[in-house]
Amino acid sequence: MLKGEVELVLARISVWHFKKGKRGEALTELDNILSNLTQQEEGFRGYISMFSLDNENTATILTLWQDQESLNASEKAIFTGKIKKVQELLEGHPQIENFKVFSTELIQRSEKSRGGF
């Protein structure tokens, strides 16, 4: 990397459509796959799993990768092989798109600091 260049992290966003009533079961299995496998993968930087508020049979998963090589390797290791475990719970294949992350800021606050209990 040259002086003044910013190292960009890469992201994969995948949108999953599940058979009616199978989202929880499928996302639990996908979360297990991500927790166990990706953290062992070279270049893995993190993930976020999100339920759709508008469609109870849809979820979105965002994974972060150090570089293009890691992103490509993860597709073979995770999306091609391990996803077969949830195939019978899916309505079709997930929609997948890759991105360069320009910026990010994540703030996690406790319920107490937001006025909760």
N, CA, C and O atoms as CSV, one atom per row, in Angstrom:
chain,resi,resn,atom,element,x,y,z
A,1,MET,N,N,0.846,-1.177,0.000
A,1,MET,CA,C,0.000,0.000,0.000
A,1,MET,C,C,0.893,1.242,0.000
A,1,MET,O,O,1.858,1.314,0.760
A,2,LEU,N,N,0.579,2.188,-0.827
A,2,LEU,CA,C,1.341,3.419,-0.933
A,2,LEU,C,C,0.936,4.408,0.143
A,2,LEU,O,O,-0.180,4.366,0.661
A,3,LYS,N,N,1.866,5.304,0.472
A,3,LYS,CA,C,1.581,6.330,1.463
A,3,LYS,C,C,0.372,7.149,1.035
A,3,LYS,O,O,0.288,7.577,-0.116
A,4,GLY,N,N,-0.555,7.369,1.945
A,4,GLY,CA,C,-1.748,8.142,1.661
A,4,GLY,C,C,-2.927,7.307,1.189
A,4,GLY,O,O,-4.052,7.804,1.132
A,5,GLU,N,N,-2.685,6.038,0.849
A,5,GLU,CA,C,-3.782,5.167,0.437
A,5,GLU,C,C,-4.500,4.647,1.664
A,5,GLU,O,O,-3.888,4.439,2.712
A,6,VAL,N,N,-5.783,4.440,1.533
A,6,VAL,CA,C,-6.596,3.898,2.612
A,6,VAL,C,C,-6.819,2.418,2.330
A,6,VAL,O,O,-7.186,2.039,1.218
A,7,GLU,N,N,-6.596,1.585,3.341
A,7,GLU,CA,C,-6.859,0.163,3.192
A,7,GLU,C,C,-8.359,-0.075,3.343
A,7,GLU,O,O,-8.931,0.159,4.408
A,8,LEU,N,N,-8.979,-0.537,2.276
A,8,LEU,CA,C,-10.416,-0.771,2.296
A,8,LEU,C,C,-10.704,-2.215,2.658
A,8,LEU,O,O,-10.059,-3.135,2.155
A,9,VAL,N,N,-11.670,-2.403,3.525
A,9,VAL,CA,C,-12.167,-3.724,3.869
A,9,VAL,C,C,-13.234,-4.070,2.839
A,9,VAL,O,O,-13.925,-3.183,2.339
A,10,LEU,N,N,-13.372,-5.345,2.521
A,10,LEU,CA,C,-14.404,-5.785,1.591
A,10,LEU,C,C,-15.553,-6.408,2.363
A,10,LEU,O,O,-15.360,-6.978,3.437
A,11,ALA,N,N,-16.738,-6.295,1.811
A,11,ALA,CA,C,-17.933,-6.829,2.452
A,11,ALA,C,C,-18.730,-7.660,1.456
A,11,ALA,O,O,-18.774,-7.361,0.262
A,12,ARG,N,N,-19.348,-8.694,1.969
A,12,ARG,CA,C,-20.307,-9.478,1.184
A,12,ARG,C,C,-21.643,-9.349,1.895
A,12,ARG,O,O,-21.755,-9.624,3.090
A,13,ILE,N,N,-22.650,-8.929,1.150
A,13,ILE,CA,C,-24.010,-8.883,1.686
A,13,ILE,C,C,-24.800,-9.970,0.981
A,13,ILE,O,O,-24.852,-10.023,-0.247
A,14,SER,N,N,-25.407,-10.826,1.769
A,14,SER,CA,C,-26.230,-11.896,1.205
A,14,SER,C,C,-27.632,-11.799,1.801
A,14,SER,O,O,-27.804,-11.672,3.014
A,15,VAL,N,N,-28.621,-11.861,0.926
A,15,VAL,CA,C,-30.026,-11.797,1.329
A,15,VAL,C,C,-30.609,-13.191,1.154
A,15,VAL,O,O,-30.556,-13.775,0.071
A,16,TRP,N,N,-31.163,-13.708,2.234
A,16,TRP,CA,C,-31.657,-15.083,2.293
A,16,TRP,C,C,-33.174,-15.093,2.388
A,16,TRP,O,O,-33.756,-14.387,3.211
A,17,HIS,N,N,-33.806,-15.886,1.555
A,17,HIS,CA,C,-35.255,-16.045,1.576
A,17,HIS,C,C,-35.552,-17.481,2.020
A,17,HIS,O,O,-35.130,-18.444,1.379
A,18,PHE,N,N,-36.276,-17.601,3.113
A,18,PHE,CA,C,-36.531,-18.907,3.717
A,18,PHE,C,C,-37.960,-19.354,3.468
A,18,PHE,O,O,-38.854,-18.544,3.225
A,19,LYS,N,N,-38.149,-20.657,3.533
A,19,LYS,CA,C,-39.498,-21.200,3.458
A,19,LYS,C,C,-40.279,-20.687,4.668
A,19,LYS,O,O,-39.699,-20.418,5.720
A,20,LYS,N,N,-41.568,-20.559,4.517
A,20,LYS,CA,C,-42.418,-20.002,5.570
A,20,LYS,C,C,-42.178,-20.703,6.910
A,20,LYS,O,O,-42.242,-21.928,7.013
A,21,GLY,N,N,-41.900,-19.889,7.929
A,21,GLY,CA,C,-41.702,-20.398,9.277
A,21,GLY,C,C,-40.341,-21.015,9.547
A,21,GLY,O,O,-40.130,-21.561,10.629
A,22,LYS,N,N,-39.411,-20.948,8.602
A,22,LYS,CA,C,-38.104,-21.607,8.759
A,22,LYS,C,C,-36.955,-20.625,8.992
A,22,LYS,O,O,-35.806,-21.049,9.119
A,23,ARG,N,N,-37.243,-19.321,9.052
A,23,ARG,CA,C,-36.178,-18.331,9.183
A,23,ARG,C,C,-35.346,-18.535,10.441
A,23,ARG,O,O,-34.117,-18.531,10.367
A,24,GLY,N,N,-35.980,-18.712,11.590
A,24,GLY,CA,C,-35.246,-18.871,12.845
A,24,GLY,C,C,-34.328,-20.070,12.824
A,24,GLY,O,O,-33.161,-19.970,13.203
A,25,GLU,N,N,-34.840,-21.199,12.389
A,25,GLU,CA,C,-34.049,-22.429,12.310
A,25,GLU,C,C,-32.872,-22.259,11.349
A,25,GLU,O,O,-31.740,-22.618,11.675
A,26,ALA,N,N,-33.145,-21.713,10.171
A,26,ALA,CA,C,-32.095,-21.555,9.164
A,26,ALA,C,C,-31.053,-20.536,9.610
A,26,ALA,O,O,-29.855,-20.769,9.444
A,27,LEU,N,N,-31.489,-19.409,10.174
A,27,LEU,CA,C,-30.530,-18.384,10.583
A,27,LEU,C,C,-29.687,-18.858,11.761
A,27,LEU,O,O,-28.522,-18.475,11.870
A,28,THR,N,N,-30.246,-19.679,12.642
A,28,THR,CA,C,-29.460,-20.264,13.732
A,28,THR,C,C,-28.343,-21.136,13.162
A,28,THR,O,O,-27.206,-21.076,13.631
A,29,GLU,N,N,-28.663,-21.939,12.159
A,29,GLU,CA,C,-27.654,-22.791,11.528
A,29,GLU,C,C,-26.608,-21.950,10.794
A,29,GLU,O,O,-25.412,-22.226,10.885
A,30,LEU,N,N,-27.059,-20.928,10.069
A,30,LEU,CA,C,-26.112,-20.045,9.381
A,30,LEU,C,C,-25.214,-19.320,10.373
A,30,LEU,O,O,-24.020,-19.154,10.124
A,31,ASP,N,N,-25.780,-18.888,11.493
A,31,ASP,CA,C,-24.994,-18.218,12.529
A,31,ASP,C,C,-23.937,-19.157,13.100
A,31,ASP,O,O,-22.808,-18.740,13.358
A,32,ASN,N,N,-24.299,-20.426,13.299
A,32,ASN,CA,C,-23.324,-21.415,13.768
A,32,ASN,C,C,-22.200,-21.586,12.758
A,32,ASN,O,O,-21.030,-21.660,13.134
A,33,ILE,N,N,-22.548,-21.647,11.483
A,33,ILE,CA,C,-21.544,-21.773,10.430
A,33,ILE,C,C,-20.609,-20.569,10.457
A,33,ILE,O,O,-19.387,-20.717,10.415
A,34,LEU,N,N,-21.193,-19.381,10.527
A,34,LEU,CA,C,-20.374,-18.166,10.552
A,34,LEU,C,C,-19.507,-18.087,11.801
A,34,LEU,O,O,-18.333,-17.728,11.719
A,35,SER,N,N,-20.072,-18.418,12.948
A,35,SER,CA,C,-19.319,-18.347,14.203
A,35,SER,C,C,-18.144,-19.313,14.215
A,35,SER,O,O,-17.048,-18.962,14.654
A,36,ASN,N,N,-18.372,-20.516,13.739
A,36,ASN,CA,C,-17.339,-21.549,13.802
A,36,ASN,C,C,-16.337,-21.495,12.657
A,36,ASN,O,O,-15.134,-21.641,12.874
A,37,LEU,N,N,-16.817,-21.289,11.467
A,37,LEU,CA,C,-15.955,-21.407,10.299
A,37,LEU,C,C,-15.248,-20.111,9.939
A,37,LEU,O,O,-14.034,-20.104,9.732
A,38,THR,N,N,-15.988,-19.023,9.864
A,38,THR,CA,C,-15.382,-17.800,9.363
A,38,THR,C,C,-14.299,-17.255,10.280
A,38,THR,O,O,-13.328,-16.661,9.813
A,39,GLN,N,N,-14.459,-17.452,11.572
A,39,GLN,CA,C,-13.449,-16.924,12.477
A,39,GLN,C,C,-12.126,-17.665,12.343
A,39,GLN,O,O,-11.093,-17.190,12.815
A,40,GLN,N,N,-12.157,-18.819,11.704
A,40,GLN,CA,C,-10.936,-19.563,11.429
A,40,GLN,C,C,-10.372,-19.216,10.056
A,40,GLN,O,O,-9.231,-19.559,9.746
A,41,GLU,N,N,-11.168,-18.538,9.233
A,41,GLU,CA,C,-10.752,-18.186,7.882
A,41,GLU,C,C,-9.789,-17.012,7.904
A,41,GLU,O,O,-9.998,-16.034,8.622
A,42,GLU,N,N,-8.746,-17.119,7.121
A,42,GLU,CA,C,-7.775,-16.043,6.968
A,42,GLU,C,C,-8.467,-14.811,6.395
A,42,GLU,O,O,-9.194,-14.914,5.406
A,43,GLY,N,N,-8.252,-13.669,6.994
A,43,GLY,CA,C,-8.794,-12.420,6.486
A,43,GLY,C,C,-10.189,-12.077,6.967
A,43,GLY,O,O,-10.720,-11.032,6.591
A,44,PHE,N,N,-10.803,-12.924,7.788
A,44,PHE,CA,C,-12.147,-12.640,8.306
A,44,PHE,C,C,-12.088,-11.475,9.277
A,44,PHE,O,O,-11.207,-11.437,10.137
A,45,ARG,N,N,-13.016,-10.512,9.159
A,45,ARG,CA,C,-13.028,-9.332,10.020
A,45,ARG,C,C,-14.299,-9.184,10.835
A,45,ARG,O,O,-14.335,-8.353,11.743
A,46,GLY,N,N,-15.349,-9.956,10.551
A,46,GLY,CA,C,-16.567,-9.872,11.344
A,46,GLY,C,C,-17.808,-10.097,10.504
A,46,GLY,O,O,-17.747,-10.185,9.277
A,47,TYR,N,N,-18.936,-10.187,11.195
A,47,TYR,CA,C,-20.208,-10.337,10.485
A,47,TYR,C,C,-21.351,-9.760,11.304
A,47,TYR,O,O,-21.251,-9.592,12.519
A,48,ILE,N,N,-22.441,-9.463,10.603
A,48,ILE,CA,C,-23.682,-8.994,11.210
A,48,ILE,C,C,-24.815,-9.768,10.559
A,48,ILE,O,O,-24.913,-9.814,9.333
A,49,SER,N,N,-25.672,-10.374,11.368
A,49,SER,CA,C,-26.869,-11.064,10.874
A,49,SER,C,C,-28.076,-10.213,11.235
A,49,SER,O,O,-28.206,-9.755,12.370
A,50,MET,N,N,-28.970,-10.001,10.253
A,50,MET,CA,C,-30.107,-9.112,10.469
A,50,MET,C,C,-31.401,-9.760,9.982
A,50,MET,O,O,-31.455,-10.314,8.884
A,51,PHE,N,N,-32.443,-9.682,10.813
A,51,PHE,CA,C,-33.787,-10.097,10.408
A,51,PHE,C,C,-34.452,-8.939,9.681
A,51,PHE,O,O,-34.276,-7.781,10.060
A,52,SER,N,N,-35.207,-9.246,8.649
A,52,SER,CA,C,-35.996,-8.221,7.968
A,52,SER,C,C,-37.200,-7.850,8.837
A,52,SER,O,O,-37.866,-8.728,9.386
A,53,LEU,N,N,-37.475,-6.565,8.959
A,53,LEU,CA,C,-38.676,-6.102,9.656
A,53,LEU,C,C,-39.896,-6.171,8.748
A,53,LEU,O,O,-41.031,-6.198,9.223
A,54,ASP,N,N,-39.655,-6.200,7.440
A,54,ASP,CA,C,-40.752,-6.157,6.472
A,54,ASP,C,C,-41.167,-7.527,5.956
A,54,ASP,O,O,-42.286,-7.689,5.469
A,55,ASN,N,N,-40.290,-8.508,6.054
A,55,ASN,CA,C,-40.584,-9.842,5.527
A,55,ASN,C,C,-40.084,-10.878,6.525
A,55,ASN,O,O,-38.876,-11.045,6.695
A,56,GLU,N,N,-41.003,-11.571,7.183
A,56,GLU,CA,C,-40.621,-12.503,8.252
A,56,GLU,C,C,-39.864,-13.729,7.747
A,56,GLU,O,O,-39.359,-14.508,8.556
A,57,ASN,N,N,-39.774,-13.919,6.438
A,57,ASN,CA,C,-39.053,-15.064,5.889
A,57,ASN,C,C,-37.740,-14.662,5.221
A,57,ASN,O,O,-37.194,-15.411,4.412
A,58,THR,N,N,-37.240,-13.481,5.561
A,58,THR,CA,C,-36.013,-12.966,4.950
A,58,THR,C,C,-35.026,-12.530,6.031
A,58,THR,O,O,-35.409,-12.028,7.087
A,59,ALA,N,N,-33.750,-12.738,5.735
A,59,ALA,CA,C,-32.669,-12.256,6.598
A,59,ALA,C,C,-31.514,-11.806,5.707
A,59,ALA,O,O,-31.372,-12.265,4.574
A,60,THR,N,N,-30.696,-10.903,6.236
A,60,THR,CA,C,-29.527,-10.409,5.517
A,60,THR,C,C,-28.305,-10.638,6.394
A,60,THR,O,O,-28.332,-10.392,7.599
A,61,ILE,N,N,-27.231,-11.113,5.766
A,61,ILE,CA,C,-25.970,-11.335,6.478
A,61,ILE,C,C,-24.887,-10.515,5.792
A,61,ILE,O,O,-24.724,-10.580,4.573
A,62,LEU,N,N,-24.152,-9.746,6.580
A,62,LEU,CA,C,-23.031,-8.960,6.104
A,62,LEU,C,C,-21.760,-9.562,6.691
A,62,LEU,O,O,-21.640,-9.679,7.911
A,63,THR,N,N,-20.817,-9.943,5.846
A,63,THR,CA,C,-19.515,-10.417,6.329
A,63,THR,C,C,-18.442,-9.456,5.841
A,63,THR,O,O,-18.550,-8.901,4.747
A,64,LEU,N,N,-17.411,-9.260,6.649
A,64,LEU,CA,C,-16.318,-8.345,6.340
A,64,LEU,C,C,-15.024,-9.120,6.169
A,64,LEU,O,O,-14.724,-10.036,6.936
A,65,TRP,N,N,-14.249,-8.734,5.135
A,65,TRP,CA,C,-13.032,-9.461,4.763
A,65,TRP,C,C,-11.891,-8.493,4.523
A,65,TRP,O,O,-12.095,-7.372,4.055
A,66,GLN,N,N,-10.703,-8.935,4.845
A,66,GLN,CA,C,-9.500,-8.110,4.755
A,66,GLN,C,C,-9.141,-7.749,3.324
A,66,GLN,O,O,-8.716,-6.624,3.062
A,67,ASP,N,N,-9.302,-8.685,2.387
A,67,ASP,CA,C,-8.868,-8.435,1.016
A,67,ASP,C,C,-9.638,-9.328,0.038
A,67,ASP,O,O,-10.419,-10.187,0.445
A,68,GLN,N,N,-9.402,-9.108,-1.251
A,68,GLN,CA,C,-10.110,-9.853,-2.293
A,68,GLN,C,C,-9.827,-11.348,-2.208
A,68,GLN,O,O,-10.725,-12.161,-2.430
A,69,GLU,N,N,-8.602,-11.714,-1.894
A,69,GLU,CA,C,-8.231,-13.121,-1.770
A,69,GLU,C,C,-9.048,-13.812,-0.671
A,69,GLU,O,O,-9.542,-14.923,-0.866
A,70,SER,N,N,-9.186,-13.163,0.461
A,70,SER,CA,C,-9.965,-13.719,1.577
A,70,SER,C,C,-11.444,-13.814,1.208
A,70,SER,O,O,-12.102,-14.809,1.514
A,71,LEU,N,N,-11.959,-12.787,0.555
A,71,LEU,CA,C,-13.357,-12.786,0.124
A,71,LEU,C,C,-13.619,-13.949,-0.832
A,71,LEU,O,O,-14.608,-14.668,-0.685
A,72,ASN,N,N,-12.738,-14.132,-1.807
A,72,ASN,CA,C,-12.891,-15.221,-2.777
A,72,ASN,C,C,-12.796,-16.588,-2.107
A,72,ASN,O,O,-13.589,-17.483,-2.398
A,73,ALA,N,N,-11.829,-16.746,-1.211
A,73,ALA,CA,C,-11.647,-18.033,-0.520
A,73,ALA,C,C,-12.860,-18.358,0.340
A,73,ALA,O,O,-13.257,-19.519,0.433
A,74,SER,N,N,-13.453,-17.351,0.968
A,74,SER,CA,C,-14.613,-17.582,1.826
A,74,SER,C,C,-15.810,-18.059,1.023
A,74,SER,O,O,-16.619,-18.848,1.512
A,75,GLU,N,N,-15.922,-17.585,-0.199
A,75,GLU,CA,C,-17.047,-18.008,-1.037
A,75,GLU,C,C,-16.976,-19.506,-1.291
A,75,GLU,O,O,-17.996,-20.193,-1.262
A,76,LYS,N,N,-15.783,-20.008,-1.537
A,76,LYS,CA,C,-15.617,-21.449,-1.771
A,76,LYS,C,C,-15.818,-22.234,-0.486
A,76,LYS,O,O,-16.497,-23.261,-0.484
A,77,ALA,N,N,-15.237,-21.760,0.601
A,77,ALA,CA,C,-15.270,-22.500,1.867
A,77,ALA,C,C,-16.636,-22.460,2.534
A,77,ALA,O,O,-17.078,-23.461,3.096
A,78,ILE,N,N,-17.304,-21.327,2.480
A,78,ILE,CA,C,-18.548,-21.155,3.228
A,78,ILE,C,C,-19.767,-21.279,2.330
A,78,ILE,O,O,-20.617,-22.144,2.539
A,79,PHE,N,N,-19.848,-20.417,1.336
A,79,PHE,CA,C,-21.076,-20.352,0.555
A,79,PHE,C,C,-21.279,-21.568,-0.332
A,79,PHE,O,O,-22.419,-21.986,-0.536
A,80,THR,N,N,-20.226,-22.141,-0.856
A,80,THR,CA,C,-20.392,-23.284,-1.741
A,80,THR,C,C,-20.577,-24.581,-0.972
A,80,THR,O,O,-21.436,-25.388,-1.326
A,81,GLY,N,N,-19.788,-24.795,0.072
A,81,GLY,CA,C,-19.833,-26.064,0.779
A,81,GLY,C,C,-20.773,-26.135,1.959
A,81,GLY,O,O,-21.608,-27.037,2.024
A,82,LYS,N,N,-20.662,-25.227,2.877
A,82,LYS,CA,C,-21.375,-25.315,4.148
A,82,LYS,C,C,-22.852,-24.944,4.062
A,82,LYS,O,O,-23.641,-25.358,4.911
A,83,ILE,N,N,-23.230,-24.185,3.068
A,83,ILE,CA,C,-24.611,-23.722,2.959
A,83,ILE,C,C,-25.566,-24.870,2.646
A,83,ILE,O,O,-26.774,-24.741,2.846
A,84,LYS,N,N,-25.047,-25.969,2.165
A,84,LYS,CA,C,-25.887,-27.137,1.871
A,84,LYS,C,C,-26.666,-27.592,3.099
A,84,LYS,O,O,-27.712,-28.227,2.969
A,85,LYS,N,N,-26.165,-27.272,4.290
A,85,LYS,CA,C,-26.838,-27.642,5.536
A,85,LYS,C,C,-28.211,-26.982,5.678
A,85,LYS,O,O,-29.087,-27.520,6.356
A,86,VAL,N,N,-28.403,-25.835,5.051
A,86,VAL,CA,C,-29.680,-25.125,5.169
A,86,VAL,C,C,-30.465,-25.104,3.855
A,86,VAL,O,O,-31.519,-24.473,3.777
A,87,GLN,N,N,-29.973,-25.771,2.848
A,87,GLN,CA,C,-30.589,-25.725,1.515
A,87,GLN,C,C,-32.074,-26.074,1.543
A,87,GLN,O,O,-32.867,-25.435,0.852
A,88,GLU,N,N,-32.462,-27.071,2.327
A,88,GLU,CA,C,-33.869,-27.486,2.354
A,88,GLU,C,C,-34.775,-26.461,3.043
A,88,GLU,O,O,-35.999,-26.569,2.961
A,89,LEU,N,N,-34.189,-25.469,3.721
A,89,LEU,CA,C,-34.954,-24.428,4.398
A,89,LEU,C,C,-35.093,-23.158,3.553
A,89,LEU,O,O,-35.792,-22.223,3.945
A,90,LEU,N,N,-34.428,-23.126,2.399
A,90,LEU,CA,C,-34.377,-21.932,1.556
A,90,LEU,C,C,-35.409,-21.943,0.441
A,90,LEU,O,O,-35.804,-22.997,-0.058
A,91,GLU,N,N,-35.832,-20.749,0.065
A,91,GLU,CA,C,-36.618,-20.523,-1.145
A,91,GLU,C,C,-35.644,-19.969,-2.173
A,91,GLU,O,O,-35.484,-18.753,-2.277
A,92,GLY,N,N,-34.998,-20.831,-2.927
A,92,GLY,CA,C,-34.025,-20.392,-3.924
A,92,GLY,C,C,-32.662,-20.117,-3.310
A,92,GLY,O,O,-32.421,-20.396,-2.136
A,93,HIS,N,N,-31.783,-19.566,-4.126
A,93,HIS,CA,C,-30.421,-19.251,-3.691
A,93,HIS,C,C,-30.374,-17.849,-3.095
A,93,HIS,O,O,-31.168,-16.988,-3.473
A,94,PRO,N,N,-29.442,-17.613,-2.156
A,94,PRO,CA,C,-29.316,-16.263,-1.607
A,94,PRO,C,C,-28.840,-15.290,-2.689
A,94,PRO,O,O,-28.108,-15.667,-3.604
A,95,GLN,N,N,-29.265,-14.046,-2.565
A,95,GLN,CA,C,-28.767,-12.983,-3.438
A,95,GLN,C,C,-27.492,-12.454,-2.805
A,95,GLN,O,O,-27.494,-12.056,-1.640
A,96,ILE,N,N,-26.400,-12.448,-3.567
A,96,ILE,CA,C,-25.098,-12.074,-3.016
A,96,ILE,C,C,-24.514,-10.915,-3.815
A,96,ILE,O,O,-24.523,-10.922,-5.046
A,97,GLU,N,N,-24.005,-9.920,-3.089
A,97,GLU,CA,C,-23.321,-8.800,-3.725
A,97,GLU,C,C,-22.118,-8.426,-2.862
A,97,GLU,O,O,-22.197,-8.435,-1.634
A,98,ASN,N,N,-21.007,-8.100,-3.515
A,98,ASN,CA,C,-19.777,-7.737,-2.819
A,98,ASN,C,C,-19.545,-6.239,-2.914
A,98,ASN,O,O,-19.918,-5.602,-3.899
A,99,PHE,N,N,-18.914,-5.674,-1.865
A,99,PHE,CA,C,-18.715,-4.232,-1.764
A,99,PHE,C,C,-17.324,-3.922,-1.225
A,99,PHE,O,O,-16.685,-4.767,-0.598
A,100,LYS,N,N,-16.863,-2.694,-1.480
A,100,LYS,CA,C,-15.722,-2.114,-0.777
A,100,LYS,C,C,-16.320,-1.210,0.290
A,100,LYS,O,O,-17.168,-0.369,-0.009
A,101,VAL,N,N,-15.883,-1.380,1.532
A,101,VAL,CA,C,-16.399,-0.563,2.633
A,101,VAL,C,C,-15.644,0.761,2.633
A,101,VAL,O,O,-14.420,0.785,2.765
A,102,PHE,N,N,-16.365,1.842,2.487
A,102,PHE,CA,C,-15.761,3.177,2.468
A,102,PHE,C,C,-15.513,3.680,3.877
A,102,PHE,O,O,-14.429,4.176,4.181
A,103,SER,N,N,-16.514,3.555,4.736
A,103,SER,CA,C,-16.347,3.973,6.131
A,103,SER,C,C,-17.338,3.214,6.998
A,103,SER,O,O,-18.333,2.678,6.509
A,104,THR,N,N,-17.053,3.177,8.278
A,104,THR,CA,C,-17.956,2.520,9.219
A,104,THR,C,C,-17.773,3.107,10.612
A,104,THR,O,O,-16.686,3.550,10.985
A,105,GLU,N,N,-18.847,3.098,11.355
A,105,GLU,CA,C,-18.800,3.468,12.765
A,105,GLU,C,C,-19.896,2.686,13.462
A,105,GLU,O,O,-21.073,2.825,13.127
A,106,LEU,N,N,-19.524,1.881,14.410
A,106,LEU,CA,C,-20.485,1.095,15.170
A,106,LEU,C,C,-20.391,1.501,16.625
A,106,LEU,O,O,-19.306,1.531,17.207
A,107,ILE,N,N,-21.524,1.810,17.202
A,107,ILE,CA,C,-21.573,2.180,18.611
A,107,ILE,C,C,-22.568,1.251,19.280
A,107,ILE,O,O,-23.724,1.168,18.865
A,108,GLN,N,N,-22.130,0.566,20.295
A,108,GLN,CA,C,-23.026,-0.312,21.034
A,108,GLN,C,C,-23.177,0.242,22.437
A,108,GLN,O,O,-22.204,0.388,23.176
A,109,ARG,N,N,-24.422,0.550,22.789
A,109,ARG,CA,C,-24.710,1.096,24.110
A,109,ARG,C,C,-25.581,0.126,24.871
A,109,ARG,O,O,-26.360,-0.624,24.283
A,110,SER,N,N,-25.444,0.145,26.178
A,110,SER,CA,C,-26.278,-0.702,27.009
A,110,SER,C,C,-27.686,-0.129,27.083
A,110,SER,O,O,-27.904,1.048,26.797
A,111,GLU,N,N,-28.641,-0.974,27.469
A,111,GLU,CA,C,-30.023,-0.524,27.647
A,111,GLU,C,C,-30.098,0.596,28.686
A,111,GLU,O,O,-30.888,1.530,28.542
A,112,LYS,N,N,-29.278,0.499,29.727
A,112,LYS,CA,C,-29.305,1.490,30.794
A,112,LYS,C,C,-28.939,2.878,30.268
A,112,LYS,O,O,-29.561,3.869,30.650
A,113,SER,N,N,-27.925,2.955,29.387
A,113,SER,CA,C,-27.507,4.259,28.864
A,113,SER,C,C,-28.523,4.858,27.898
A,113,SER,O,O,-28.478,6.057,27.624
A,114,ARG,N,N,-29.450,4.032,27.373
A,114,ARG,CA,C,-30.495,4.536,26.479
A,114,ARG,C,C,-31.776,4.838,27.242
A,114,ARG,O,O,-32.807,5.132,26.638
A,115,GLY,N,N,-31.715,4.767,28.565
A,115,GLY,CA,C,-32.912,5.056,29.350
A,115,GLY,C,C,-33.720,3.817,29.683
A,115,GLY,O,O,-34.815,3.920,30.236
A,116,GLY,N,N,-33.194,2.650,29.353
A,116,GLY,CA,C,-33.888,1.400,29.681
A,116,GLY,C,C,-33.551,0.959,31.085
A,116,GLY,O,O,-33.087,1.758,31.898
A,117,PHE,N,N,-33.778,-0.290,31.371
A,117,PHE,CA,C,-33.534,-0.806,32.732
A,117,PHE,C,C,-32.113,-1.229,32.914
A,117,PHE,O,O,-31.738,-1.685,33.994
